[in-house]
Amino acid sequence: MVGFEMNDRRKIGIGLTGFGVLFTFLGVVFFFDKGLLAMGNILFVAGVMITIGIKGTVSFFLKPRNYKGSILFAAGFALVIFGWAIVGMLIETYGFVLLFSGFWPTALVFLYRVPILGNILRQPFFTSK
């Protein structure tokens, strides 16, 4: 099995992705500020491209099962850039959920192993048992 090597390029990509999420969050908090949302989108996409590479990014977004999510994400991205922040973010969020829906179970397993957060997520309020 090939290990995940954490080189400087990937560290920069993860940092850019994190700043993209932060700027997007701040853009939503500040009543859908177009500048922050656009900056968040650009940083997020740049971070993903640097983290997994251009070839990996293109192959991910152009997989046949990801077409719908990719088109919606790109359309929402364009709408945010052109000033339709609320509509763009709604469309972009739906595309994001479609694109990364296969990743959520893996992320949930990881969150269960985080010391304090895992104990909180195991409470009856969060489990459907």
C-alpha positions as CSV (number, residue, x, y, z in Angstrom):
1,M,0.0,0.0,0.0
2,V,1.4,3.4,-0.9
3,G,1.7,5.8,2.0
4,F,0.6,9.4,2.0
5,E,3.8,11.4,1.8
6,M,3.5,14.8,3.4
7,N,5.9,17.0,1.4
8,D,6.1,20.8,1.3
9,R,3.8,21.1,-1.7
10,R,1.0,19.1,0.0
11,K,1.5,21.2,3.2
12,I,1.0,24.4,1.2
13,G,-2.0,22.9,-0.6
14,I,-3.7,21.9,2.7
15,G,-3.0,25.3,4.1
16,L,-4.6,27.0,1.0
17,T,-7.6,24.7,1.2
18,G,-8.0,25.6,4.9
19,F,-7.8,29.3,4.2
20,G,-10.3,28.8,1.4
21,V,-12.7,27.2,3.9
22,L,-12.0,30.0,6.4
23,F,-12.7,32.8,3.8
24,T,-15.8,31.0,2.6
25,F,-17.1,30.7,6.2
26,L,-16.3,34.4,6.9
27,G,-18.0,35.3,3.6
28,V,-21.2,33.6,4.8
29,V,-21.0,35.0,8.3
30,F,-20.6,38.5,6.9
31,F,-23.9,38.3,5.0
32,F,-22.6,36.6,1.8
33,D,-19.8,39.1,1.2
34,K,-18.9,38.6,-2.5
35,G,-15.2,39.3,-2.1
36,L,-14.7,36.9,0.8
37,L,-16.7,34.2,-0.9
38,A,-14.8,34.6,-4.2
39,M,-11.5,34.6,-2.4
40,G,-12.5,31.5,-0.5
41,N,-13.5,29.7,-3.7
42,I,-10.3,30.5,-5.4
43,L,-8.1,29.5,-2.4
44,F,-10.1,26.2,-2.0
45,V,-9.7,25.2,-5.6
46,A,-6.1,26.2,-5.7
47,G,-5.4,24.3,-2.5
48,V,-7.0,21.1,-3.9
49,M,-5.1,21.4,-7.1
50,I,-1.8,21.8,-5.3
51,T,-2.5,19.1,-2.8
52,I,-3.5,16.3,-5.3
53,G,-1.9,17.8,-8.4
54,I,-3.4,19.1,-11.6
55,K,-3.8,15.6,-13.2
56,G,-5.5,14.2,-10.1
57,T,-7.8,17.2,-9.8
58,V,-8.9,17.0,-13.5
59,S,-9.5,13.3,-13.2
60,F,-11.5,13.7,-10.0
61,F,-13.8,16.4,-11.4
62,L,-14.2,14.7,-14.8
63,K,-15.1,11.2,-13.5
64,P,-18.5,10.2,-15.0
65,R,-20.0,9.8,-11.6
66,N,-18.9,13.3,-10.6
67,Y,-20.2,15.2,-13.7
68,K,-23.3,16.5,-12.0
69,G,-21.4,17.7,-8.9
70,S,-18.6,19.2,-11.0
71,I,-21.0,21.2,-13.2
72,L,-23.0,22.5,-10.2
73,F,-19.8,23.4,-8.3
74,A,-18.4,25.2,-11.3
75,A,-21.7,27.0,-12.0
76,G,-22.0,28.1,-8.3
77,F,-18.3,29.2,-8.4
78,A,-19.0,31.3,-11.5
79,L,-22.2,32.8,-10.0
80,V,-20.2,33.9,-6.8
81,I,-17.5,35.4,-9.0
82,F,-20.1,37.4,-11.0
83,G,-21.8,38.7,-7.9
84,W,-24.8,36.4,-7.3
85,A,-23.4,35.3,-3.9
86,I,-26.4,33.6,-2.3
87,V,-27.6,31.7,-5.3
88,G,-24.1,30.8,-6.2
89,M,-23.3,29.5,-2.7
90,L,-26.5,27.4,-2.6
91,I,-25.7,25.8,-6.0
92,E,-22.0,25.4,-5.1
93,T,-22.8,23.7,-1.8
94,Y,-25.1,21.2,-3.4
95,G,-22.4,20.4,-6.0
96,F,-19.8,20.1,-3.2
97,V,-22.0,17.6,-1.3
98,L,-22.5,15.6,-4.5
99,L,-18.8,15.6,-5.3
100,F,-17.6,14.6,-1.8
101,S,-20.5,12.4,-0.7
102,G,-18.2,9.3,-1.0
103,F,-15.8,10.9,1.5
104,W,-18.2,11.5,4.4
105,P,-18.1,7.9,5.8
106,T,-14.3,8.1,5.9
107,A,-14.4,11.5,7.6
108,L,-16.9,10.3,10.1
109,V,-14.6,7.4,11.1
110,F,-11.8,9.9,11.5
111,L,-13.9,12.2,13.7
112,Y,-14.9,9.3,15.9
113,R,-11.2,8.8,16.7
114,V,-10.6,12.4,17.7
115,P,-10.4,12.3,21.5
116,I,-13.0,14.8,22.7
117,L,-15.1,15.1,19.6
118,G,-15.4,11.3,19.2
119,N,-16.9,11.0,22.7
120,I,-19.4,13.7,21.8
121,L,-20.4,12.1,18.5
122,R,-21.0,8.8,20.3
123,Q,-23.7,10.3,22.5
124,P,-27.3,9.0,21.9
125,F,-28.3,12.4,20.5
126,F,-26.0,12.0,17.5
127,T,-26.4,8.2,16.9
128,S,-29.5,6.8,15.3
129,K,-29.5,3.6,17.3
